[in-house]
Amino acid sequence: MTGQLIYITNVAREIFQTTASGGNGAAGHNAEHAAEQGFNIGEHLLHHMTDLGSVEAFFKVFSLEPLQFHLFGIDMSITKPVLYMWLAGVILLLSFGLSFRGGRLMRTKFAQLLEVYVLYIRDEVVYPIMGEKDGRRMMPFFLNTFFFILTCNLLGLVPWGYTATSNVNVTGGLAIVAFIVIQGMGIVENGLVNHLKAIVPPGIPAPVMLIMIPIEIIGMFAKPFALCIRLFANMVAGHAVILVLLLLVIQAGSYLVAPAPIFAVLFISCLELFVAHLQAFIFTILTVLFTSMTMHPAH
């Protein structure tokens, strides 16, 4: 939430300076003249949520323009989502590397917390859906998926943080990886020919097959697309609601209305903590389910 507060502070400062330079009188009237200065919630909301070329840290804004470059005509710029995905990866490597170094388990209370997550994903999600044999060899991928998405989601709730999964490019990349694993495991388990045959259930009349084949092929791509949009929409919605509530303080033109939006922001932030876990869980369990369906189409 701190990133949003920094942005709101900068907006308020700009309005204050604009109003003061216009000679409108006392500083106490700045908020009242916000609307007259052309303040628009939608414009500021769109700018803040699409600005990927800067990061906020220690109450300052740092531009990422020096990190923008192209390689063989491909845009390889280091943007805000890229930085926070890297940060999520480093956090996970350090968390598991330090907690379980030397093969020792349950060293600290944080290691015990990680163990709870791992056992829940294994015993309540992967094994019941895929079985122990298939689930054991797929566990590393599913655990990586769950913890990476969860960490990216939670980073948006810490000071100067950003939710990388609120960017559709990030969720799209996760969906593409899931699609490759889902189809790849079906091919590995059943072979390419049998995997393609399993796209359409057997015993369907030939005329119906002309309709079912395109529908089933579209369904193959619709599943990861749904994963992408669901995660993106849920994470960006919470971010947008918090920002809108804070911008209402400026739009209202009175500091007397500030307590209500701030209280609402605290409530939404607590709700976002639950949503961060929920969306990581939903993405993981659906990936497990789709993978199991392609590996065992008869079931």
N, C-alpha and C positions, 0 to 999 in steps of 0.2 A: 504493500500500500504506500510505502514511502516514495516510490517513483511517481505515483500519481500526485502525492502531496507536493513534491518538488515542482512538478509541472504546473499545478494550480498556483503555487507561490509565484512562479515566473509570469503566469498570465495576469495575476493580480498586480504584480509589480509593473507590467507593461501598461495596464489600464490606469494605474496610479500616475505614472509618468506622463501618459497621454493627456489625462485630465488636468494634471498640474500645469503642463505646458500650455493648455488652452485657456488658462486664467479663469477657471470656473470657481475659484474660491478655496475654502478650507479643505484639508485632506479628508475630513470626515465625510464629505459629499462624494468621494470618488466612487464608492460602491453604488451610490444612487444613480450615477451617470454612466454605469457600465453599459447599459443597453444603448444609450445615446452614442457611445463610442464604437458601435458596430459589433458588440460582443455577440457571438453566435455559438451555442453549445455544440450543434452539429459540426460546424467547421473545426472547432478545437478538438472535438472528440475524434474526428476523422484524421486530423493531423497527428495527434498523439499516438493513435493506434497504427498508423501506417509509417511512422518515422522509425526506420530501422537503421539509420545512419548515425545514431548517437546513443550513448549510454549514460545513465545517471549514477554517480557514486560520490559519497561524502559531500552532498549538497552542491555538486557541480555537474555540468553536462560536458561530456567529452565526445568530440566528433570522431567518427570512424572513417572519414574520407580518405586519410592516408592509407587505409587498408583496402581500398577499392582497386581492383585490377582485373584484367582479362587474360586468359590463357588459351591460345589457339582459337580465339574468337568466342570463348565461353566465359561468361561472367563468373569469376571466382572470388568476388568481393567478400570480405569478412564483415558480416552484418551482426546486428544484435542477437538474432536467433542462433547464429552460428557460435558466437561467443558463449552463450548460455548453454548450448548443447555440449560444447567442450567442457564447460564448468561442471555440468551434470556428470559427464563421463569421469572427470577427475575426482569428483566427490565419491562416486561409486567405487572407483578403484581404491581410493584411500580408505573408504569405510570398510569394505570387505577385506582389503589387504591387511589393514592393521588389526581388524577385529578377529580374523581367523588365521593370522600368520602362524606358521609352524604346524598347521594342522590341528591346533588346539581349539576346541569349541567352548562357547559360553564363558569367555574370559572376562567380559565386562557386561554391564546391564545393556549397553547399546548392542553388543553382540547377541544378547538374549532377545532383544527387540527384533533384530534382523532375522533371528531364527524363527520367531513367531510368523513373520511374513512368509518365509521360505516354506515352512511346514504347512501353512494354510494353502498356499498356491499348489503345493504338491498333493496334499491329502484331500483337499476339498474341491480342487479344480481339475488338475491334470490327470491324476490317477483314476478318479471316478469316470471321466469322459473317455480317456484313451487306453486305460489299463496300465498296469505297472510296467510291462515290457516296453511298450512304445513310449509311455510317459517318461520313463527314466532317461532314455536317450534324447528326448526332446526337452527335458527340463531346463538345460542351460539357456536355450533360446527363449523359452517362455519367461524364465526368471529375469533375463536381461531385458526383455520387452516390458515386463511389469515395473521393474525398479527404475529403468530409464524414464519411462513416461511419468511415473510417480515423482521422481526427482525433478524433472522439468516442470511438472505442475506445481510442486511445492516451492520452487525457486521464485515464483511470482508472488509469494506471500511473505518473503523476507525483505528486510530493508534494502533498497536499491535493486531489488530483484526484477526479473522479467520472466513471463511464462512463455517458453519457446513453443509450446504446443498450441498457443493462440495464433500461430502463423500457419496458414494452410500448406505452405511448402514443407514444413516440418512434418505435419500429420500425413501429408501426401507421401513423403519419403518413407515414413513408418508403414503406411498401407502398402506401398510397393514391395517393401521387404516381406511383409506378411503374405502378399500374393505369391511371391516367388517361393516362399517356404511351403505354403499351402499346396500349390500345384506341384512343386518339386517333390514333396514327400509322397504325393499321390503317384507320381511317375516312378519314384524309387521303390515304392511298395508293390505296385501292380504292373509296372512296365508301361511304356508310352502307349502302345496299342490298346491295352485293357483300360488304361486311364481315360483315353479319348472315348472308348466305348461306354464307359460308365457315366459320361456326361448326361446321356439320356437313358432313363430306366428301360429295361427290356420289356418286350411284349406289347409295345405301343403300335397301333396300326400305322401303315406307311403314310397315309394322308396327314395324320396327326403329327408324324415325325417332322414334316416340313415346317410345322409351326413350333414344335417343341425344341428343335435343335437351335434356332436363333435365340429363343427365350432362355435356354439353359446357358448358352455362350454368354449372353448379356449378363445373366446371373453370376457367372464366374467373376466378371469385372465389377458387378454391382456390390458384391460383398465387401471387398477392400475399399471401394469408394464410400460405402456407408460407414466403415470404420474411420476413414479419414474425416468425413464431414461431421460425424457425431462428436469426435474428440475435439475438433477445431471449434465447432459451434458452442459447445458447453464451456470451453475454457475462455473463449473470447467474450461470451455473454457476461460472465462474472466480472471480468476486467472492465467491460463497458459500463456495467451497472454502477460499479464503484466510482468510476470516473464521472459519470453523469451526476451522481449524488453530490460529489464534491463541487462540480461546476455549478450546481444549483445555488450554492452559497453566493457565488459571484452574480449569477443571473438574477437572483432575488433582490439584490441591491441592499441587503441589510444583514448585519452580523447577528441579529436576533434569531434568524432562522438556522444558524450554523449548528446548534446542538442536535436538532432532529436529523439532518443528513449525516452528521458524524456518527450518531448512534446507529443509524441504518448501515453505514459503512462497516462498523465493527461487527454488526450482525451478519452482513453479507460475507465478510472476511472469514468468520467462523464457519459459515456455510460452505465457503470455497474450500476450506480444509477437508470437509467431508467429500465434496465434489472431486477434489484432486485424487483422493483414494478411489472413489467410485468409478471414475472414468478410466483410470489405469486398470482397475479390475475388469471392467466391461470389455475394454480393448483386448485384454489378455484372454478372458474366458471365451470370447467369440472367435479369436484366432485359434485357440485350442479346439473349439467345436468344429470350425471349418476344416482344420487340418485332419481331424479324426474322420470327418465325413469323406474326404478325398482318399484317405488311406484305407478306409473300410466302407466303400460305397454300398455294399449289400446290406449294411446295418442301418 
